[in-house]
Amino acid sequence: MITVAGTTKRYGTRIAVDDLSFDVAAGRVTGFVGPNGAGKSTTMRMMVGLTRPDRGQVRYDGVPYTALRQPARVVGAVLDARCMHPGRTARQHLRATAAVSGLPTSRAEAVLAEVGLASAADQRAGGFSLGMRQRLALAGALLGEPEVLLLDEPSNGLDPDGIRWLRNYLRGFADQGGTVFVSSHLISELAMFADDLVVVGAGRLLAAESLAAITARSEVSITAVTPQPTELAACLATHHLTTEVVGDRLRITGTTAAAVSQIAFDHGIRLVELTETARPLEDTLLDLTRPSAEFASA
């Protein structure tokens, strides 16, 4: 649905986005991740025409954003949850947004209910919490019943219930054929509902793969607990597996739990416990982005 091809953006001598190319598929949730200063916000601004690339282009189903006849019906974007007049009520904000976008103002009531703000429709946005502003901004993006949702850190300020609601909403939107492109620093949360990841660092593409493919890069370790640790370690060694023994607990790498279970069974070794643990996705992404991080902790 979305093709980003060779986009480049400079600010003076600094290259914010450097020849960045990737695709975003319809019917899937694509996470956009990278450290601060990686070029995520600049890229998303270029995707909706707020920043003009020095080179390259972004197309929606083959059409540049600036050539879309009714952009709000194709792309619903939230790049800043504060983009509302504090003196306007939620209803007034949405009706004004709809009018500017050439959409029926009656859509305001529907989207307020959709994001759970119907009871706050007549409250001024200036008194909203950050979580409520996030919901109101999303409501604005939904006014045109778009095919694509483009969201920059949409879970900021949401409480746990709100984060779960957002996760389920975006997952449902994609399952119905919509396209979701969402940036987030909450990697563990993103891992719960994303299908694909686009990883950037220093403005360059580091990876654009399915979540499963990136997760598969992580080393898996197996923990086996047995009253026969020495015997099991000897059997595993014959299969050229690396084993660390601490008491009755063995840590094994380079294999799967199923394989360890089969080896133990074949040699009559009793297992009390067998668990398989992968490194967190966050660690895998940190390994990918650390060399290009603008701000790195010691």
N, C-alpha and C positions, 0 to 999 in steps of 0.2 A: 504493500500500500504506500509506503514512504521510501523514497530513494534519496539518500544524501550522497552526492558525488563530488569528490575533490574539493570540498569547501575549505577555504583558507581565509583567515581574518587576522590582520595586523593592527596593532595600536602603536604607532611610532615604530620603535625598533623591536617591540615585543610581539611575538607570534602567539596569539591566543588560541587559534585553531589552525592546524597544519595539515593540509591535504587530507581531510577527513572524509572517509567514505564508508557507508554501511546501509543495509536495508532493514526495514521494519515490516514484518509480515502482518497481514490482517488476521483477525481471529486469535491473536496471541497478545500476551502482556510482555513487553520488552522493558527491562530495567536498564537505566542509563547511570553508570557508576564511575567514580574516579575521585581522587583527592581534591581538596580545595585548590583552585587555580588550574584545574585540568582542562578547562574550556567548555564545561557542560552548559553553563548558563548562556554563554555566547553562542554556542551551537543551537540551543533551543530558540534563542531570539532570531537567529538566521532562519530557522525552520518556519517562523511565522512572519517574516518580513520586517521585524522590528530592527534588525541589524542587517546591513547589506554586505554580503561576502565580497572579498576582493577577487576571489576566484571560486569557481564551482557553482553548484546549484542544488536545490531541494525540490523534489517533485512529489505530488500526491496523485497516485494512479496515473503518472505520466504528465501531470499538469503542474507548472510552477505555482506556488502559493499566490503570488501576485496576479496570476491569470485566472484564479478561481472566480467564477461568476458570483457565487454566494459563499464566501469563505466560512462563515459561521455554521453553515450546514454541512461542511466537510470536516473542519477542524475546530474542536473546542479546546482552548488553551488556558492554563493557569500558570503564569510565570511569577506572579507576585500576589500573595493573598491580601495585601493591603490596598489593592487597586480599587478603592471605592471611597466615595465622599462620606466622611464621618457623620455629616448632618442628615444624610438621607436614611430612610428606613430600608430594610431589606427589600421590601416590595418595590419601593420607589427606585432603588438601585437597579433591580432586575428589569423593571419596565423601561427605564431609560436605556439600559444596555440593549434590550430587545429593539427598541425604536431605532437606535443608532445602527444596528445590524440589519435593519429591514425585516425584522421578525415580528410576529404577532405579540403584542404586549400581554395577551392572555396567557402566554406560556409561563409567565412569572409565577402564577399560583401552582402550576403543575410541578415546576422544578423546586419550589420551596418545599413542597410535600416530599418530593423525591429525595432531597438531602436532609430531611428531618428538621426543617426550620419553619414549618407552617405556623407554629405557636409564637415565633419571634418575628413574624412578617412585618409588624408595625413598630418594631424596636429600631432605634437608630444604630447604624453600623459602628459609630464611634464608641458605643458601649459594649461591643461584642468582644468576647475573648478571642485569642488567636485561633482556637479550634473552631469557633463559630464563623470567623472570617474565612477560614479554609472551606467550610461547607458552603458559605455564600459565594465564594469565588468559583467553586465547582458548579454551583447552580447556574452561574452566569455562563460557564462553558457548555452547559447542557441545553441552553435555550434553543439552539438551532437543531437539536436532535442530531448531533454530528456523527460522522463515521469514525472519527479519530479523536482520542483524548490525549492531549499533550500536557503533562503535569510536572512542575518543578517542585520537589519536596512537599507533596500534598499532605503528608502526615504530620508536619510540624505543628505542634500545639494541640494535637488530638490526644484525648485520654485513651486508655486501653480499649474501651468499648468503641470509641470513635475510630481507632486504628483498625479494629476488626471489621467494623461496618465498611470502611473504605476498601479494605482488602477484598471483602466479599462483593462489594459493588463493582470494583474494577474487574474482578475475575468474571462476574456475570456479564459485564459489558463485552468482554472479549469472547466469552462463550457464545454470545449471540451474534458473533461475526464482526464486532467492532475491533478497532486497533487501539492499543494502549501503549503509550511511550511515557515512562515515568522515571524521573531521577529520584534518588534517595540515598541518604547516608546510613539508613537503618538496614544493613545488609541481611541480618537474620530475618527481619520482617519481609523484605523483598523476596527472600528465598522461599517464602511460604506460598507465593502465588505467581511469581514470574515464570515465563516459559523460556525466555531468551535474555541474554545480557550483552550490552555494548559497554566495553570497558575502555576508558580513555585516560591518558596521562600526558601532561605537558602539551595538550592540544592534539595529540596523535592517537590513532587507534591502536589499542593493545590487544583487544580480542572482541570478536562479534560471533558468539556461539550460543548454542542452547545452554540452559542452566545445567542440564545433565552432563554435557560435554565438559563444562568448566569444573563442575564438581568432581568429575572423574579424574581431573588432574591431581586431586588430593591423594596423598598416601593413606591407605587404609591399614589400620593395625588391628590385630586380633588378640584378645585377652582370653586365655584358657586357664581355668582353675581345676586342678586334678590332684588326687592323693599320690600320683605317680609322675611327678614332674621330671625326674631324671630320665625315666623311660620315654616319656613323650618327647622331650628335647632331643634324645638320641634318634628317635624315629623321624622327627622333622628334619634333622641334620642330613639324613640320607636322601631327603628330597631337596637339599640345598636351600633350606629356608633359614632366615636369620631369626634367632630366638634369644630372648633375654629372660633368665629365670630368677625370680625373687620368691623364695619360699615355695609355696605350692602354686604360685601364679606365674604364667608364662606370657610374654608379650611377643607376638610373631608378626612380621611384616612380609610383604611380597606375595600374599596369598589371600584366600577367602575363608570365612568361617566354615563353609560347607566342606572345603578341602581339608581343613584341620580336623573336622568331625569325622570325615571318612578315614583319615590316617589313624586317628585314635581308635576307631571302631575296628579297623583291619588288624590292629595289634592288641586288641583286648584291653585297651586303656580306658578307665572310667573318667568321664568329664563331669565335674560338678557345675561348672559354669562356662559358657562360651559366648563372647560378645564381639561385635565388629564395630569399630569406631573410625569414622573419617574425620579428617581435620575440618574445622568449621570453614564454611565458604568465605567468611570474612578474612581468615588467614591466607587463603588461596589468593584472594583479590589483593590483599596487602603485598604479597610476594610479587604480584604482577605490576602493581603501581608504585612500589617503594622507590625504584630507581628514578622515577620521573616526578616524585612528590616535591612540590614547591616548599612545603612546610613539613618537616619530618621531626618526630620526637627522637630523643637520644635512645 
